[in-house]
């Protein structure tokens, strides 16, 4: 079976180290991923030391895999390198804007996903931390990220010490639209989410959170309007500080 068919997020790792040789090989191979204008608008910070992992942990709500993994990788949207190159070659860069951030963020996320695929093919396990964009300033300060560099993704990496069940996924017809976007009717929503809502683990999720529906768990507990708006404001302020918004 193809690795992608059985991929799962790994949060517990064995004590075995990930060698520099293997890690650098995977990082180099991942450079073959797609990139805007062949500029490779990304950088990755490799964190191995216990001290630095502990310093990064609060930015990720102290999730135990941050300090428990042999390696933590922070993927950054990076227009600084390209800007400095242009300036040193008698060119006038204009990359201190939101479109440039979007291009660099896309590059960084593509590179991150390609790296994850390659790592998992070697038997390594990883976990993508969505918390990277929640408190970016802490990461910026810890990793000393300069202007025009913005963290957009973090993964923990190591040899798996667990085999959690596969997460549920919506049927492919939920995400694919032929020719033009086909909006979702109430009946189609019911059909597409029926299996997800009927899973015992998701029913348990609803019960332990004292909610009536699975959707309420997400809107009222996990990803609330209040938190989303507060973190959006913080993210915009940080983009301004890092030079992507004037």
C-alpha positions as CSV (number, residue, x, y, z in Angstrom):
1,X,0.0,0.0,0.0
2,X,1.2,3.5,-0.8
3,X,2.5,5.5,2.1
4,X,0.0,8.3,1.5
5,X,-2.9,5.8,2.0
6,X,-1.8,5.1,5.6
7,X,-0.3,8.5,6.6
8,X,-1.1,9.6,10.1
9,X,0.1,12.3,12.5
10,X,2.7,11.0,14.9
11,X,3.0,12.7,18.3
12,X,5.1,10.2,20.1
13,X,8.6,9.3,19.0
14,X,11.3,6.8,19.9
15,X,14.6,7.9,21.4
16,X,16.4,7.2,18.2
17,X,18.0,10.2,16.6
18,X,17.3,11.4,13.0
19,X,20.8,11.5,11.5
20,X,22.1,14.8,9.9
21,X,22.8,12.8,6.8
22,X,19.2,11.6,6.4
23,X,17.7,14.9,7.4
24,X,19.9,16.9,5.0
25,X,19.2,14.4,2.2
26,X,15.5,14.8,2.6
27,X,15.7,18.6,2.8
28,X,17.7,18.6,-0.4
29,X,15.4,16.3,-2.2
30,X,12.4,18.4,-1.2
31,X,13.9,21.3,-3.1
32,X,12.5,19.7,-6.3
33,X,9.0,20.8,-5.3
34,X,7.2,23.5,-7.3
35,X,8.2,27.1,-6.6
36,X,7.0,30.5,-7.8
37,X,9.3,31.8,-10.5
38,X,12.0,29.3,-9.5
39,X,12.9,31.6,-6.6
40,X,12.4,29.1,-3.7
41,X,10.8,31.7,-1.4
42,X,11.3,29.7,1.8
43,X,13.7,28.9,4.6
44,X,13.6,26.1,7.2
45,X,15.0,26.4,10.8
46,X,16.1,23.1,12.2
47,X,15.8,22.8,16.0
48,X,17.5,19.9,17.8
49,X,18.7,21.3,21.1
50,X,16.5,20.6,24.1
51,X,16.9,24.3,25.2
52,X,15.6,25.7,21.9
53,X,12.7,23.2,21.8
54,X,11.7,24.3,25.3
55,X,11.8,27.9,24.2
56,X,9.7,27.2,21.1
57,X,7.1,25.1,23.1
58,X,5.0,28.0,24.5
59,X,4.3,29.2,20.9
60,X,2.7,25.8,20.3
61,X,0.7,25.7,23.6
62,X,3.3,23.4,25.1
63,X,2.2,20.4,23.2
64,X,4.4,17.6,24.4
65,X,5.6,16.5,21.0
66,X,7.5,19.8,20.6
67,X,10.0,18.8,23.3
68,X,9.5,15.1,22.8
69,X,10.5,14.9,19.1
70,X,14.2,14.6,18.1
71,X,13.8,17.4,15.5
72,X,11.5,20.4,15.1
73,X,11.4,22.1,11.7
74,X,10.0,25.6,11.3
75,X,9.2,26.5,7.7
76,X,9.2,30.2,6.8
77,X,8.0,32.4,4.0
78,X,11.2,34.1,3.1
79,X,11.5,37.0,0.7
80,X,14.5,38.4,2.5
81,X,17.1,36.3,0.6
82,X,15.7,37.2,-2.8
83,X,15.4,40.8,-1.8
84,X,19.1,41.0,-0.7
85,X,20.2,39.1,-3.8
86,X,18.3,41.7,-6.0
87,X,19.8,44.6,-4.1
88,X,23.3,43.3,-4.5
89,X,22.8,42.8,-8.3
90,X,21.7,46.4,-9.1
91,X,18.0,45.4,-9.1
92,X,15.1,47.1,-7.3
93,X,13.0,44.6,-5.4
94,X,9.4,45.3,-4.6
95,X,8.5,42.4,-2.3
96,X,7.4,44.1,0.8
97,X,3.7,43.5,0.2
98,X,0.9,41.0,0.9
99,X,1.1,39.4,-2.6
100,X,4.7,38.6,-2.0
101,X,3.9,37.1,1.4
102,X,1.2,34.9,-0.2
103,X,3.7,33.7,-2.9
104,X,6.4,33.0,-0.3
105,X,3.9,31.3,2.1
106,X,2.7,29.1,-0.8
107,X,6.3,28.2,-1.6
108,X,7.0,27.3,2.0
109,X,4.0,25.2,2.5
110,X,4.6,23.3,-0.8
111,X,8.2,22.6,0.4
112,X,7.0,21.5,3.8
113,X,4.5,19.0,2.4
114,X,7.0,17.6,-0.1
115,X,9.5,17.1,2.8
116,X,6.8,15.4,4.9
117,X,6.0,13.0,2.0
118,X,9.7,12.1,1.6
119,X,10.2,11.7,5.3
120,X,7.3,9.4,5.7
121,X,8.5,7.3,2.7
122,X,11.6,6.7,4.8
123,X,9.6,5.5,7.8
124,X,9.8,8.7,9.8
125,X,6.7,10.2,11.4
126,X,5.7,13.8,11.6
127,X,3.0,16.1,13.0
128,X,2.0,19.4,11.4
129,X,1.5,22.1,14.0
130,X,-1.2,24.6,13.0
131,X,-0.2,26.7,16.0
132,X,2.6,28.3,14.1
133,X,0.4,31.1,12.9
134,X,-1.3,31.6,16.3
135,X,1.6,33.3,18.1
136,X,4.2,34.0,15.4
137,X,6.0,36.7,17.3
138,X,7.2,34.2,19.9
139,X,8.7,32.1,17.1
140,X,10.2,35.1,15.4
141,X,11.9,36.2,18.6
142,X,13.1,32.7,19.5
143,X,14.5,32.0,16.0
144,X,15.7,35.5,15.4
145,X,13.8,35.9,12.1
146,X,14.6,39.1,10.3
147,X,12.4,41.4,8.2
148,X,10.6,39.6,5.2
149,X,10.8,36.3,7.0
150,X,7.6,34.9,8.5
151,X,6.9,31.4,10.1
152,X,4.1,29.6,8.4
153,X,4.4,26.0,9.3
154,X,6.1,23.7,11.9
155,X,6.5,20.0,12.0
156,X,7.8,17.6,14.7
157,X,9.9,14.8,13.2
158,X,11.2,11.5,14.5
159,X,10.9,7.7,14.4
160,X,7.3,6.7,15.4
161,X,6.7,5.2,18.8
162,X,2.9,4.9,18.2
163,X,0.5,3.9,15.5
164,X,-2.7,5.9,16.0
165,X,-5.8,5.2,14.0
166,X,-6.2,7.0,10.7
167,X,-8.2,10.2,10.9
168,X,-11.5,10.3,9.1
169,X,-11.8,12.2,5.8
170,X,-14.7,13.6,3.8
171,X,-15.6,11.7,0.6
172,X,-13.8,13.1,-2.4
173,X,-17.1,14.3,-3.9
174,X,-17.2,16.8,-1.0
175,X,-14.2,18.7,-2.3
176,X,-14.3,18.2,-6.1
177,X,-16.3,20.5,-8.4
178,X,-16.6,19.9,-12.1
179,X,-16.0,22.9,-14.3
180,X,-17.5,25.5,-11.9
181,X,-18.1,25.6,-8.1
182,X,-21.3,23.8,-7.2
183,X,-22.7,25.2,-4.0
184,X,-23.8,23.0,-1.2
185,X,-27.5,22.4,-0.5
186,X,-28.7,21.4,2.9
187,X,-29.4,17.9,1.6
188,X,-25.9,17.6,0.2
189,X,-24.3,18.8,3.4
190,X,-26.3,16.2,5.3
191,X,-25.1,13.5,2.9
192,X,-21.4,14.5,2.8
193,X,-21.1,14.8,6.6
194,X,-23.2,11.8,7.6
195,X,-20.4,9.3,7.9
196,X,-18.1,11.8,9.8
197,X,-20.8,12.7,12.3
198,X,-21.8,9.0,12.9
199,X,-18.3,7.9,13.9
200,X,-18.1,6.8,17.6
201,X,-15.1,9.0,18.3
202,X,-16.8,12.0,16.9
203,X,-20.0,11.3,18.8
204,X,-17.9,11.0,21.9
205,X,-16.3,14.3,21.0
206,X,-19.8,15.9,21.1
207,X,-20.7,14.3,24.4
208,X,-17.6,15.2,26.3
209,X,-18.0,18.8,25.2
210,X,-21.6,18.9,26.2
211,X,-22.7,20.0,22.7
212,X,-25.5,19.0,20.4
213,X,-23.6,18.6,17.1
214,X,-20.0,18.0,16.0
215,X,-20.0,21.4,14.2
216,X,-20.7,23.1,17.6
217,X,-17.5,21.5,19.0
218,X,-15.5,23.3,16.3
219,X,-17.3,26.7,16.5
220,X,-17.8,26.9,20.2
221,X,-14.7,25.0,21.6
222,X,-11.9,24.5,19.2
223,X,-11.9,27.4,16.7
224,X,-14.0,30.1,18.2
225,X,-14.8,33.5,16.6
226,X,-13.2,35.3,19.5
227,X,-9.9,33.4,19.1
228,X,-9.9,33.6,15.3
229,X,-10.4,37.4,15.3
230,X,-7.8,38.0,18.1
231,X,-5.2,35.8,16.3
232,X,-6.0,37.4,13.0
233,X,-5.3,40.8,14.4
234,X,-2.0,39.5,15.9
235,X,-1.0,37.9,12.6
236,X,-1.7,41.1,10.6
237,X,0.4,43.1,13.2
238,X,3.2,40.6,12.8
239,X,3.1,40.8,9.0
240,X,3.4,44.5,9.3
241,X,6.4,44.2,11.7
242,X,8.1,41.7,9.4
243,X,7.7,44.1,6.4
244,X,5.0,42.5,4.4
245,X,2.4,45.2,5.1
246,X,3.2,48.9,4.9
